[in-house]
């Protein structure tokens, strides 16, 4: 089995001093590593009745679209405010210094859909918690989420578990 952790580059002091950035570009540049990460995320969620994969902008699009193709289901992009055409619904969430909004198309999901949330990384969980809230406002069932990286000591995965969301992550790292 391919060691995905060895394909993820760590960059010290990026984007600011004291942060150890986990860079997935080295993973997606590696054809076997990228394919394996998509397959592992999809395999962990097969046979759960998933109808759609939702990916959080921007790196969640990379993995989420691949997982959707692998599972044979639709893909729902979760974008920053103002990036989607047509009618949208949004969810505000708190950042370190302010508030931001994520959106999805208003007409894509209903209570007959079961959605798998995918992103490249779970850290503090703010965006993922907002995404679960947004998706659930449509009536869709959101019980599962997948991440390539879990920065486990930052607590984001635990916040999702507290919302009844089962977490699958491929590579654990301590958070910085």
N, C-alpha and C positions, 0 to 999 in steps of 0.2 A: 504494500500500500504506500502510495506517495506521501511524503512528509510535507504537508502544506505549510506548516510553520516555517520550514526552512526557506520557503519561497517568498516570504513576507519580509521586506526590508524594514529595519528600524532606523529612523533618522532622529538623532538627538537635537534638542533645542529648536524644533520646528513645530508649529509656526512661531513659537516664542520660547525664550529661555526656560528650561525646566521641564519642557514637554518632550516626551519620547514618542514621536509620531510613527504609527504602524502603517506602512505604505503598501497597499494592495496592488499597485501598478506592476510590481515585479511578479506577482502571482498571475495577473491576467495576461502578462506578456509571455508567460510560459504556457504553451498550448496544452500540455498534459495536466498541469496544475489547474488551469482555468477550467478545463473540461471536468476534471475530478471534483473540483469544488461545486460546480453546478450539479453534477450527478449526485453527490453526497447530500446536498440540500434537498434535491427533489426526492431521492430515495427515502429520506427521513419523513417525508410527508405524503407518500403514496397511500392510496387506499383509505384516505380520510374524507373523501367526498369534496375535495377542494375544487371550486369552480373558477377561481381567479387568483392570481398572484398580484399583490400590490407592492411596488417598489418605491422607496423613498429617494427623491432627487438628491444627488445625481448618481452616486455610485451604486445605490440600490437598483437603479435602472439596469446597470450592467449585469448584476447577478439575478435580479428578479425576472428580467426578460428571458434569460437563459433557462431559469427554473420553470417558467411558464411554458416555454417550448418543450422542454424535457418532459413535463407533466401533461402536455396537450391541453392546456387551459388558457384562458384569456389573461391579459396583462393590464393592470390599472396603474398608470403613473400618478404618484403623489408628488405634486409640484409646489414650488413657492408661489405665493400670491401673484396673480396677474400673468402667469405663464401659459395657462390653458385657454383655448378659445371656447366660446359658448358658455352656457350656464354652469356655474360651479357652486360647491359648498365648501366652506373653509373651517379651519380650527386654529385658534390662536394657541401659542405656547410661549413660555417664558425662556428667554435667553439670559446669559450672564448679565448683559447690560441692555435689557429691553424685551420687546415682544415681537414675535414673527408669526406668520400665518402660512399654513399649508392648505392645499386645495385638491379636490378631485372633481371630475365631471359629475354634475348633479344627477344624470340619468343613467349611470352605468351599473349601479348595484341596488339590489332590493333585498327583502327578507328571504328570498329563495337562494341567495348566494352564500357560499362559504369561502372566506378569503384567507390566504396565507400571506403574512407580511414578511418582506425580505429587505434586508439592508446589508451593507458590507460590514458594519460594525455597530455594536451596542456599547455605549459608554455610560453616561449619566441617565440615559433613557428619555430625556425630554421630548425629542422629536418622535421617537417610537411610541411613547404614551399618547402623544397628540394624534399620531396616525391611527392608533387603535380606536381612540375616541371618535375621530372623523369617520372611519370606516363603519363603526357600529351605529353612528347616527343615520346611516342609510337603511338600517335594518339588517345588514349583512352580519353573519356570524364570523367572529374573529377569535379563534381559539389557539392559533399556532403562529409562531414567528421563527424565522431562521436568519442567522447572521454568520458571516465568515469568521469574524473576530468578536470575542467577548472580553472587554476590559473589565474583568469580573469584580475587582475591588472598587469600581466606581458606582456599582449598585443598580445600573439600568435594567439588567435582566430580572432582578428581584422586584423592581417596580412593575414590570410586565406580568410576572407571576402573580403578584398581588391583584392584578386585574383578571386573573383566570386564563392567562395566555401561557401555553407551553412553549418553551424555548429550546431550539436546537442551534448550537454554535459549533463551528468546526475547529477553531483554534483559540484557546484561552491565553490571554496575556494579562499581567498586572497592569493596572491603569496608572498613568502619570499625568 
